[in-house]
Amino acid sequence: MDYLIEHFRAEKDVRGFFDAKLMKTRLELGLPLIQTESSSAFPEDKRVQYDQAMIAAARETGMLALQHNDIPRAWPYFRAIGEPAPIVEAIEQAEPGESAEHIIAIAFREGVHPVKGLRLILEHNGMCQAITAFGMYAVDKGRAECISLLVRSLHTELMERMIRTIESQEEKRPEGERIADLIAGRDWLFGEYDYYVDTSHLLSLLPYSLEVKDPATLELMHDLCVYGKRLSPMFQSRGNPPFEQPFVDYDEYILALMGDDPDSRLAHFKKKVLESDPEEVGTVPAQVFVNFAVQLGRLDDALQISMDYLADEDSADLVCPSALHLCNLAGRLDRLKEIARDRGDVLSYVAATR
């Protein structure tokens, strides 16, 4: 068995190596060397020993594959024992060629290293597939970094294309590191049919601004909105309430988060709530406002809109804090008690009387 183990190691046969390691363990434990249904039941005193040996064999097999830079063959062994760290490290260092799609599947689709996986999609498949993949898969780990990566990549692409256009027209490279710098004094950039990145990519990224906390990413998203607002009506698609004018409305949201006159920005969205018809557009504008007001620390505003527009909604159906939650956040135990009494919520009423 030792000879076979070393033979498979030398041949880079990870499957043979793993099977040989397990067979040696079965030999040492006095178990049948070939596992069948009749031999699958282990004596209780040997079960733990075999399981431990199997975990060690899987770990060693995975490392053997990684020694040969074979991430796809290593991953099943580390996945089986719940130890993704060596694969995360290997993916971070990887510069894949033909194996890129296999590594993307592990890194991004299986959620092992989403940021590196998304970077590989951008490098090998382009922005369109990267945005589609991010929207398709429920990315949780590294989500904020993934959003920042997409925004930076699109912003860089837009800057490079605008710079090339200006350079070809003015015969010198323009100065400035922001879209606003490039646009200033160059109205000719925006004719009826002029655009510099796929507008659908831009519109797909703007909704993620509601999740962004990083100031640098918000700055770039504001820059993208500045560009979008200059596009001709042909490229001004109508969005869903309360972002009917995406480049204008998302920019209001982004600027408020950046600390630029948040009160007037909040008033912008409050007006949308007051003027909306819930029977036509539902409660999304109100829910967006509540989340927005909470982010800005305007809890009283959030509570008032919640009471006026979301009082009849089941809290399980909301994507924003409920009125009861808002009362608790704001320390308004008096309101919490009133709401709980009106709704017959005995537990919340008790909590409000503490």
Beta strands, then each sheet from edge to edge (+ up, - down):
end
